[in-house]
Amino acid sequence: SVSTCEYTINQQMDFIVSDIFEKQPEVVCFSCYIWNVEEIKYIADTLKKIMPTLKIWAGGPEVSYCAKAFLQENPAFDGSCENNQIPIQVYTLKSRYCQVLK
């Protein structure tokens, strides 16, 4: 099944990490914008430490302009989503995932 979770930059990052952890997703997709990209990097790093098998994908304008460089500089991410489209590979996992929109 698919769950969509929405968080804002006004929420504590540790709360977001905890909330995602409690849901135990297999895949998390983030939309990265100039106002949230640093927070998302922190959240992704923290999630990868406590959930090493979690697949973390990133999309949005802060990723799509140079996805290869973004992924090289941020090893917590497993892949990127072009134009915020969730890749078919995510669907073929037949798993739960949490798409973080903001």
BALOBA-1460 file (C-alpha; in Angstrom, 3 decimals):
// residues 102
<rec num="1" residu="s" x="0.000" y="0.000" z="0.000"/>
<rec num="2" residu="v" x="1.020" y="3.611" z="-0.482"/>
<rec num="3" residu="s" x="0.942" y="6.297" z="2.192"/>
<rec num="4" residu="t" x="1.519" y="9.981" z="1.663"/>
<rec num="5" residu="c" x="2.866" y="12.011" z="4.557"/>
<rec num="6" residu="e" x="3.220" y="15.758" z="4.541"/>
<rec num="7" residu="y" x="5.583" y="17.674" z="6.789"/>
<rec num="8" residu="t" x="6.628" y="21.308" z="6.890"/>
<rec num="9" residu="i" x="9.873" y="23.085" z="7.686"/>
<rec num="10" residu="n" x="8.180" y="24.345" z="10.854"/>
<rec num="11" residu="q" x="8.193" y="20.847" z="12.353"/>
<rec num="12" residu="q" x="11.180" y="19.539" z="14.276"/>
<rec num="13" residu="m" x="13.382" y="17.290" z="12.158"/>
<rec num="14" residu="d" x="13.586" y="14.699" z="14.929"/>
<rec num="15" residu="f" x="9.783" y="14.521" z="15.005"/>
<rec num="16" residu="i" x="9.734" y="13.878" z="11.247"/>
<rec num="17" residu="v" x="12.388" y="11.166" z="11.549"/>
<rec num="18" residu="s" x="10.485" y="9.553" z="14.420"/>
<rec num="19" residu="d" x="7.177" y="9.677" z="12.559"/>
<rec num="20" residu="i" x="8.659" y="8.081" z="9.449"/>
<rec num="21" residu="f" x="10.440" y="5.452" z="11.569"/>
<rec num="22" residu="e" x="7.168" y="4.511" z="13.301"/>
<rec num="23" residu="k" x="5.535" y="3.880" z="9.906"/>
<rec num="24" residu="q" x="8.358" y="1.466" z="8.954"/>
<rec num="25" residu="p" x="8.285" y="2.215" z="5.214"/>
<rec num="26" residu="e" x="10.524" y="0.392" z="2.777"/>
<rec num="27" residu="v" x="10.857" y="3.433" z="0.499"/>
<rec num="28" residu="v" x="10.705" y="7.172" z="1.220"/>
<rec num="29" residu="c" x="10.548" y="9.834" z="-1.513"/>
<rec num="30" residu="f" x="11.343" y="13.477" z="-0.769"/>
<rec num="31" residu="s" x="10.570" y="16.592" z="-2.820"/>
<rec num="32" residu="c" x="13.572" y="18.891" z="-2.439"/>
<rec num="33" residu="y" x="13.218" y="22.635" z="-2.733"/>
<rec num="34" residu="i" x="15.599" y="25.445" z="-1.844"/>
<rec num="35" residu="w" x="13.771" y="26.005" z="1.466"/>
<rec num="36" residu="n" x="13.885" y="22.380" z="2.637"/>
<rec num="37" residu="v" x="16.828" y="20.631" z="0.986"/>
<rec num="38" residu="e" x="19.226" y="20.946" z="3.942"/>
<rec num="39" residu="e" x="16.612" y="19.604" z="6.338"/>
<rec num="40" residu="i" x="15.846" y="16.718" z="3.986"/>
<rec num="41" residu="k" x="19.537" y="15.826" z="3.756"/>
<rec num="42" residu="y" x="19.686" y="15.662" z="7.564"/>
<rec num="43" residu="i" x="16.497" y="13.595" z="7.755"/>
<rec num="44" residu="a" x="17.722" y="11.201" z="5.040"/>
<rec num="45" residu="d" x="21.106" y="10.758" z="6.756"/>
<rec num="46" residu="t" x="19.438" y="10.053" z="10.073"/>
<rec num="47" residu="l" x="16.913" y="7.632" z="8.586"/>
<rec num="48" residu="k" x="19.659" y="5.723" z="6.763"/>
<rec num="49" residu="k" x="21.565" y="5.324" z="10.048"/>
<rec num="50" residu="i" x="18.600" y="3.876" z="11.927"/>
<rec num="51" residu="m" x="17.015" y="2.058" z="8.961"/>
<rec num="52" residu="p" x="19.924" y="0.981" z="6.730"/>
<rec num="53" residu="t" x="17.748" y="-1.040" z="4.346"/>
<rec num="54" residu="l" x="15.366" y="1.884" z="3.737"/>
<rec num="55" residu="k" x="15.410" y="3.091" z="0.138"/>
<rec num="56" residu="i" x="15.452" y="6.886" z="-0.038"/>
<rec num="57" residu="w" x="14.646" y="8.758" z="-3.244"/>
<rec num="58" residu="a" x="14.847" y="12.482" z="-3.916"/>
<rec num="59" residu="g" x="13.167" y="14.685" z="-6.483"/>
<rec num="60" residu="g" x="12.291" y="18.302" z="-7.020"/>
<rec num="61" residu="p" x="14.123" y="21.314" z="-8.394"/>
<rec num="62" residu="e" x="17.115" y="21.034" z="-6.044"/>
<rec num="63" residu="v" x="17.809" y="17.532" z="-7.363"/>
<rec num="64" residu="s" x="16.669" y="17.486" z="-10.976"/>
<rec num="65" residu="y" x="19.078" y="20.151" z="-12.233"/>
<rec num="66" residu="c" x="22.041" y="17.857" z="-11.504"/>
<rec num="67" residu="a" x="20.818" y="14.575" z="-10.045"/>
<rec num="68" residu="k" x="24.093" y="12.713" z="-10.525"/>
<rec num="69" residu="a" x="26.058" y="15.264" z="-8.498"/>
<rec num="70" residu="f" x="23.337" y="15.407" z="-5.820"/>
<rec num="71" residu="l" x="23.427" y="11.630" z="-5.379"/>
<rec num="72" residu="q" x="27.238" y="11.545" z="-5.298"/>
<rec num="73" residu="e" x="27.344" y="14.262" z="-2.643"/>
<rec num="74" residu="n" x="24.546" y="12.702" z="-0.576"/>
<rec num="75" residu="p" x="25.080" y="8.951" z="-0.208"/>
<rec num="76" residu="a" x="21.998" y="8.469" z="1.989"/>
<rec num="77" residu="f" x="19.883" y="8.759" z="-1.177"/>
<rec num="78" residu="d" x="19.455" y="5.695" z="-3.369"/>
<rec num="79" residu="g" x="18.017" y="7.405" z="-6.430"/>
<rec num="80" residu="s" x="16.330" y="10.448" z="-7.878"/>
<rec num="81" residu="c" x="12.880" y="11.082" z="-9.299"/>
<rec num="82" residu="e" x="12.712" y="13.274" z="-12.375"/>
<rec num="83" residu="n" x="9.920" y="15.874" z="-12.351"/>
<rec num="84" residu="n" x="8.777" y="14.450" z="-8.994"/>
<rec num="85" residu="q" x="7.574" y="11.282" z="-10.739"/>
<rec num="86" residu="i" x="8.020" y="8.165" z="-8.666"/>
<rec num="87" residu="p" x="10.004" y="5.695" z="-10.765"/>
<rec num="88" residu="i" x="8.550" y="2.372" z="-11.800"/>
<rec num="89" residu="q" x="11.214" y="0.594" z="-9.736"/>
<rec num="90" residu="v" x="9.521" y="1.844" z="-6.574"/>
<rec num="91" residu="y" x="6.203" y="0.319" z="-7.618"/>
<rec num="92" residu="t" x="7.781" y="-3.005" z="-8.499"/>
<rec num="93" residu="l" x="9.009" y="-3.367" z="-4.929"/>
<rec num="94" residu="k" x="5.379" y="-4.053" z="-3.968"/>
<rec num="95" residu="s" x="6.071" y="-2.445" z="-0.640"/>
<rec num="96" residu="r" x="4.955" y="0.293" z="1.656"/>
<rec num="97" residu="y" x="6.503" y="3.673" z="1.143"/>
<rec num="98" residu="c" x="6.035" y="7.132" z="2.491"/>
<rec num="99" residu="q" x="6.175" y="10.039" z="0.056"/>
<rec num="100" residu="v" x="7.176" y="13.190" z="1.869"/>
<rec num="101" residu="l" x="5.839" y="16.128" z="-0.067"/>
<rec num="102" residu="k" x="7.133" y="19.226" z="1.712"/>
